[in-house]
Amino acid sequence: MRQILTAAALAALSAFASAATLTVGPAPVVTDPGWLLNGTGTAYATQALCIAAAGALPAPKPGASTKATCADSTTIIMTSPLPPPSSSGTVLSGPTSSAVLTDGAGTFWALTAGVVYEQPLGATAMAKAGFSANVIALAYVNGKIYQENTACQWYGWTATANPPWARITAAPIAGPACPPISLVTSPNGTMAPPANQIVDAAKSVWTLSAGVVSKDGTTL
């Protein structure tokens, strides 16, 4: 049997439907800080832009690394490589060479007026590498630095010892021919300092460096 709604029933149903209608207010405002580089500064719209901004930061020093983060804790590590070392067997002939050596730690080595100089990674200028004199060859062999003097004596760089050059008995590589030794005996009463060295009657060379006395390059 068909049910026929009266006018009164339709009015009541319409009133119920109106009461059940949901009222939606203003849409909530969503605040997105974007991709913040290291938690501060400009908010980047995408991760790619944040990473690009990290790549535009000043590069770290050679051999060092720096770390940056974006808003989602994405970590970006930037590393600068060390300068490539010289080829093993490279020799600078002295007493002065216009070239330089580079070791595996990124230290630069030079030979000027028979004296060895070094510039470690991060240093801004060359400085004397311990005490050296009358050097005619500076060599980089199998990851180590060596020097040869006019007496055909070879020394290896130890860095940690005092003095930092250690005499070795076997030449690490064929060096240049040693010139004739023409040492002149120091005048009676010579003192070092102020003199750089003292040459005795037997033509032995005595030096004083950092409170350490050496004879012909060997620490006493």
C-alpha atoms as a printed R data frame, in Angstrom:
    type eleno elety resid chain resno       x      y      z
1   ATOM     1    CA   MET     A     1   0.000  0.000  0.000
2   ATOM     2    CA   ARG     A     2   1.448  3.300 -1.072
3   ATOM     3    CA   GLN     A     3   2.076  5.650  1.785
4   ATOM     4    CA   ILE     A     4   1.052  9.177  1.100
5   ATOM     5    CA   LEU     A     5   2.759 11.849  3.197
6   ATOM     6    CA   THR     A     6   0.500 14.564  4.275
7   ATOM     7    CA   ALA     A     7   1.479 18.181  4.096
8   ATOM     8    CA   ALA     A     8   2.107 18.163  7.834
9   ATOM     9    CA   ALA     A     9   4.463 15.143  7.537
10  ATOM    10    CA   LEU     A    10   6.454 16.782  4.732
11  ATOM    11    CA   ALA     A    11   6.878 19.902  6.792
12  ATOM    12    CA   ALA     A    12   8.146 17.892  9.752
13  ATOM    13    CA   LEU     A    13  10.660 15.977  7.541
14  ATOM    14    CA   SER     A    14  11.969 19.184  6.031
15  ATOM    15    CA   ALA     A    15  12.513 20.666  9.487
16  ATOM    16    CA   PHE     A    16  14.531 17.537 10.531
17  ATOM    17    CA   ALA     A    17  16.745 17.711  7.427
18  ATOM    18    CA   SER     A    18  17.542 21.348  8.114
19  ATOM    19    CA   ALA     A    19  18.511 20.586 11.680
20  ATOM    20    CA   ALA     A    20  20.957 17.840 10.532
21  ATOM    21    CA   THR     A    21  22.878 20.026  8.050
22  ATOM    22    CA   LEU     A    22  26.602 20.502  9.011
23  ATOM    23    CA   THR     A    23  27.937 23.997  9.102
24  ATOM    24    CA   VAL     A    24  31.595 24.256  7.919
25  ATOM    25    CA   GLY     A    25  33.554 27.227  9.182
26  ATOM    26    CA   PRO     A    26  36.570 28.960  7.568
27  ATOM    27    CA   ALA     A    27  39.294 26.594  6.351
28  ATOM    28    CA   PRO     A    28  42.145 26.344  8.910
29  ATOM    29    CA   VAL     A    29  45.367 28.127  7.944
30  ATOM    30    CA   VAL     A    30  48.259 25.624  7.587
31  ATOM    31    CA   THR     A    31  51.605 27.231  8.300
32  ATOM    32    CA   ASP     A    32  54.464 25.412  6.521
33  ATOM    33    CA   PRO     A    33  57.930 26.788  7.400
34  ATOM    34    CA   GLY     A    34  59.339 25.257  4.240
35  ATOM    35    CA   TRP     A    35  62.838 23.787  4.115
36  ATOM    36    CA   LEU     A    36  65.032 25.753  6.498
37  ATOM    37    CA   LEU     A    37  68.790 25.481  6.041
38  ATOM    38    CA   ASN     A    38  70.388 24.804  9.429
39  ATOM    39    CA   GLY     A    39  67.167 25.863 11.143
40  ATOM    40    CA   THR     A    40  67.400 29.547 10.279
41  ATOM    41    CA   GLY     A    41  67.251 31.953  7.396
42  ATOM    42    CA   THR     A    42  65.257 31.649  4.209
43  ATOM    43    CA   ALA     A    43  62.513 29.030  3.945
44  ATOM    44    CA   TYR     A    44  62.985 27.118  0.702
45  ATOM    45    CA   ALA     A    45  59.946 25.719 -1.079
46  ATOM    46    CA   THR     A    46  61.477 22.341 -1.902
47  ATOM    47    CA   GLN     A    47  64.126 20.008 -0.607
48  ATOM    48    CA   ALA     A    48  66.100 20.426 -3.830
49  ATOM    49    CA   LEU     A    49  66.303 24.198 -3.334
50  ATOM    50    CA   CYS     A    50  67.468 23.730  0.255
51  ATOM    51    CA   ILE     A    51  70.194 21.304 -0.814
52  ATOM    52    CA   ALA     A    52  71.254 23.705 -3.560
53  ATOM    53    CA   ALA     A    53  71.546 26.474 -0.969
54  ATOM    54    CA   ALA     A    54  73.725 24.209  1.174
55  ATOM    55    CA   GLY     A    55  75.972 23.600 -1.802
56  ATOM    56    CA   ALA     A    56  76.376 27.355 -2.226
57  ATOM    57    CA   LEU     A    57  77.811 27.750  1.284
58  ATOM    58    CA   PRO     A    58  81.563 28.473  1.537
59  ATOM    59    CA   ALA     A    59  83.535 25.331  0.779
60  ATOM    60    CA   PRO     A    60  85.476 23.777  3.658
61  ATOM    61    CA   LYS     A    61  89.262 23.846  3.638
62  ATOM    62    CA   PRO     A    62  90.968 21.080  1.660
63  ATOM    63    CA   GLY     A    63  90.769 17.793  3.515
64  ATOM    64    CA   ALA     A    64  87.975 19.024  5.804
65  ATOM    65    CA   SER     A    65  84.198 18.476  5.887
66  ATOM    66    CA   THR     A    66  81.241 20.589  6.935
67  ATOM    67    CA   LYS     A    67  77.663 19.484  7.640
68  ATOM    68    CA   ALA     A    68  74.371 21.249  6.973
69  ATOM    69    CA   THR     A    69  70.757 20.221  7.595
70  ATOM    70    CA   CYS     A    70  67.399 21.040  6.032
71  ATOM    71    CA   ALA     A    71  64.017 21.269  7.725
72  ATOM    72    CA   ASP     A    72  63.394 17.545  7.684
73  ATOM    73    CA   SER     A    73  66.843 16.832  9.154
74  ATOM    74    CA   THR     A    74  68.209 15.898  5.752
75  ATOM    75    CA   THR     A    75  71.976 15.966  6.235
76  ATOM    76    CA   ILE     A    76  74.271 17.382  3.585
77  ATOM    77    CA   ILE     A    77  78.004 16.734  4.068
78  ATOM    78    CA   MET     A    78  80.398 18.785  1.976
79  ATOM    79    CA   THR     A    79  84.000 17.587  1.684
80  ATOM    80    CA   SER     A    80  86.900 19.280 -0.069
81  ATOM    81    CA   PRO     A    81  89.526 16.863 -1.352
82  ATOM    82    CA   LEU     A    82  93.209 17.129 -0.516
83  ATOM    83    CA   PRO     A    83  95.498 18.418 -3.238
84  ATOM    84    CA   PRO     A    84  96.886 15.457 -5.186
85  ATOM    85    CA   PRO     A    85 100.316 14.320 -3.928
86  ATOM    86    CA   SER     A    86 103.392 14.462 -6.103
87  ATOM    87    CA   SER     A    87 104.371 11.312 -7.936
88  ATOM    88    CA   SER     A    88 106.595  8.991 -5.939
89  ATOM    89    CA   GLY     A    89 110.196  9.553 -6.999
90  ATOM    90    CA   THR     A    90 109.797 13.274 -7.719
91  ATOM    91    CA   VAL     A    91 113.026 15.132 -6.930
92  ATOM    92    CA   LEU     A    92 113.617 18.880 -6.632
93  ATOM    93    CA   SER     A    93 117.198 19.788 -7.436
94  ATOM    94    CA   GLY     A    94 118.741 22.606 -5.463
95  ATOM    95    CA   PRO     A    95 119.996 24.634 -3.913
96  ATOM    96    CA   THR     A    96 116.879 26.434 -5.220
97  ATOM    97    CA   SER     A    97 113.968 24.947 -7.140
98  ATOM    98    CA   SER     A    98 111.018 26.747 -8.685
99  ATOM    99    CA   ALA     A    99 108.806 23.672 -8.194
100 ATOM   100    CA   VAL     A   100 107.164 22.356 -5.025
101 ATOM   101    CA   LEU     A   101 106.357 18.905 -3.677
102 ATOM   102    CA   THR     A   102 103.007 17.881 -2.183
103 ATOM   103    CA   ASP     A   103 102.801 14.961  0.242
104 ATOM   104    CA   GLY     A   104  99.830 12.754  1.081
105 ATOM   105    CA   ALA     A   105  98.732 15.019  3.938
106 ATOM   106    CA   GLY     A   106  98.451 18.035  1.641
107 ATOM   107    CA   THR     A   107 101.661 19.674  2.905
108 ATOM   108    CA   PHE     A   108 103.641 21.691  0.367
109 ATOM   109    CA   TRP     A   109 107.459 21.449  0.362
110 ATOM   110    CA   ALA     A   110 109.969 23.825 -1.216
111 ATOM   111    CA   LEU     A   111 113.732 24.134 -1.523
112 ATOM   112    CA   THR     A   112 115.277 27.601 -1.436
113 ATOM   113    CA   ALA     A   113 118.953 28.497 -1.050
114 ATOM   114    CA   GLY     A   114 119.746 25.034  0.302
115 ATOM   115    CA   VAL     A   115 117.033 25.208  2.986
116 ATOM   116    CA   VAL     A   116 113.854 23.100  3.136
117 ATOM   117    CA   TYR     A   117 110.529 24.845  3.746
118 ATOM   118    CA   GLU     A   118 107.074 23.394  4.414
119 ATOM   119    CA   GLN     A   119 103.501 24.664  4.403
120 ATOM   120    CA   PRO     A   120 101.143 22.267  6.220
121 ATOM   121    CA   LEU     A   121  97.489 22.091  5.297
122 ATOM   122    CA   GLY     A   122  95.725 25.193  6.609
123 ATOM   123    CA   ALA     A   123  98.911 27.240  7.025
124 ATOM   124    CA   THR     A   124  99.025 30.524  5.141
125 ATOM   125    CA   ALA     A   125 102.746 30.649  4.386
126 ATOM   126    CA   MET     A   126 105.901 28.586  4.044
127 ATOM   127    CA   ALA     A   127 108.132 28.122  7.100
128 ATOM   128    CA   LYS     A   128 111.453 26.375  7.663
129 ATOM   129    CA   ALA     A   129 111.074 22.633  8.123
130 ATOM   130    CA   GLY     A   130 113.273 22.171 11.162
131 ATOM   131    CA   PHE     A   131 116.946 22.884 10.547
132 ATOM   132    CA   SER     A   132 118.443 22.189  7.135
133 ATOM   133    CA   ALA     A   133 121.453 23.564  5.260
134 ATOM   134    CA   ASN     A   134 123.416 22.900  2.079
135 ATOM   135    CA   VAL     A   135 120.524 20.841  0.674
136 ATOM   136    CA   ILE     A   136 120.908 19.921 -2.987
137 ATOM   137    CA   ALA     A   137 117.911 17.594 -3.388
138 ATOM   138    CA   LEU     A   138 114.432 17.290 -1.927
139 ATOM   139    CA   ALA     A   139 112.590 14.074 -2.784
140 ATOM   140    CA   TYR     A   140 109.167 12.502 -2.287
141 ATOM   141    CA   VAL     A   141 109.506  8.712 -2.274
142 ATOM   142    CA   ASN     A   142 106.858  6.198 -1.219
143 ATOM   143    CA   GLY     A   143 104.906  8.782  0.749
144 ATOM   144    CA   LYS     A   144 107.903 10.257  2.620
145 ATOM   145    CA   ILE     A   145 110.033 13.387  2.284
146 ATOM   146    CA   TYR     A   146 113.820 13.154  2.057
147 ATOM   147    CA   GLN     A   147 116.675 15.606  1.614
148 ATOM   148    CA   GLU     A   148 120.247 15.222  0.415
149 ATOM   149    CA   ASN     A   149 123.021 17.673  1.320
150 ATOM   150    CA   THR     A   150 126.323 18.590 -0.293
151 ATOM   151    CA   ALA     A   151 128.079 15.884  1.762
152 ATOM   152    CA   CYS     A   152 125.927 13.250 -0.009
153 ATOM   153    CA   GLN     A   153 124.103 12.592  3.272
154 ATOM   154    CA   TRP     A   154 120.405 11.709  3.159
155 ATOM   155    CA   TYR     A   155 117.862 12.593  5.851
156 ATOM   156    CA   GLY     A   156 114.224 11.577  6.211
157 ATOM   157    CA   TRP     A   157 111.503 13.816  7.649
158 ATOM   158    CA   THR     A   158 110.003 12.413 10.859
159 ATOM   159    CA   ALA     A   159 108.045 15.493 12.021
160 ATOM   160    CA   THR     A   160 107.701 14.164 15.571
161 ATOM   161    CA   ALA     A   161 111.360 13.719 16.487
162 ATOM   162    CA   ASN     A   162 113.699 16.472 17.677
163 ATOM   163    CA   PRO     A   163 115.348 17.309 15.381
164 ATOM   164    CA   PRO     A   164 112.720 16.229 12.844
165 ATOM   165    CA   TRP     A   165 115.276 15.096 10.225
166 ATOM   166    CA   ALA     A   166 116.777 11.635 10.788
167 ATOM   167    CA   ARG     A   167 119.946 10.454  9.051
168 ATOM   168    CA   ILE     A   168 119.484  7.381  6.849
169 ATOM   169    CA   THR     A   169 122.273  5.203  5.513
170 ATOM   170    CA   ALA     A   170 120.723  4.158  2.201
171 ATOM   171    CA   ALA     A   171 119.703  6.711 -0.397
172 ATOM   172    CA   PRO     A   172 115.953  6.418 -1.101
173 ATOM   173    CA   ILE     A   173 116.526  7.490 -4.703
174 ATOM   174    CA   ALA     A   174 119.391  8.518 -6.944
175 ATOM   175    CA   GLY     A   175 120.129 12.166 -6.187
176 ATOM   176    CA   PRO     A   176 122.238 14.723 -7.987
177 ATOM   177    CA   ALA     A   177 126.014 14.470 -7.832
178 ATOM   178    CA   CYS     A   178 127.400 16.067 -4.692
179 ATOM   179    CA   PRO     A   179 129.684 19.073 -5.282
180 ATOM   180    CA   PRO     A   180 133.148 19.134 -3.674
181 ATOM   181    CA   ILE     A   181 133.011 20.132 -0.027
182 ATOM   182    CA   SER     A   182 134.794 23.434  0.539
183 ATOM   183    CA   LEU     A   183 134.209 24.084  4.210
184 ATOM   184    CA   VAL     A   184 136.289 26.755  5.874
185 ATOM   185    CA   THR     A   185 137.273 26.330  9.518
186 ATOM   186    CA   SER     A   186 135.472 28.868 11.670
187 ATOM   187    CA   PRO     A   187 137.614 31.591 13.265
188 ATOM   188    CA   ASN     A   188 138.722 31.014 16.843
189 ATOM   189    CA   GLY     A   189 136.027 32.178 19.248
190 ATOM   190    CA   THR     A   190 133.091 31.696 16.840
191 ATOM   191    CA   MET     A   191 129.777 31.229 18.640
192 ATOM   192    CA   ALA     A   192 126.491 29.855 17.357
193 ATOM   193    CA   PRO     A   193 124.360 31.807 17.559
194 ATOM   194    CA   PRO     A   194 124.865 34.368 16.197
195 ATOM   195    CA   ALA     A   195 126.672 32.219 13.607
196 ATOM   196    CA   ASN     A   196 124.520 29.600 11.857
197 ATOM   197    CA   GLN     A   197 127.155 26.912 12.325
198 ATOM   198    CA   ILE     A   198 130.697 26.203 13.504
199 ATOM   199    CA   VAL     A   199 133.210 24.310 11.346
200 ATOM   200    CA   ASP     A   200 136.005 22.709 13.354
201 ATOM   201    CA   ALA     A   201 139.527 21.847 12.191
202 ATOM   202    CA   ALA     A   202 138.379 18.403 11.005
203 ATOM   203    CA   LYS     A   203 135.744 20.094  8.821
204 ATOM   204    CA   SER     A   204 132.861 18.789 10.930
205 ATOM   205    CA   VAL     A   205 129.843 21.081 11.030
206 ATOM   206    CA   TRP     A   206 128.273 21.861 14.417
207 ATOM   207    CA   THR     A   207 124.819 23.417 14.720
208 ATOM   208    CA   LEU     A   208 122.421 24.393 17.482
209 ATOM   209    CA   SER     A   209 118.671 24.230 16.911
210 ATOM   210    CA   ALA     A   210 115.968 24.460 19.592
211 ATOM   211    CA   GLY     A   211 118.573 23.740 22.254
212 ATOM   212    CA   VAL     A   212 119.792 20.588 20.479
213 ATOM   213    CA   VAL     A   213 123.414 20.257 19.330
214 ATOM   214    CA   SER     A   214 124.111 18.369 16.086
215 ATOM   215    CA   LYS     A   215 127.377 17.351 14.463
216 ATOM   216    CA   ASP     A   216 127.290 16.860 10.703
217 ATOM   217    CA   GLY     A   217 123.530 16.609 10.975
218 ATOM   218    CA   THR     A   218 123.499 13.955 13.710
219 ATOM   219    CA   THR     A   219 122.068 14.825 17.108
220 ATOM   220    CA   LEU     A   220 124.508 14.397 19.982
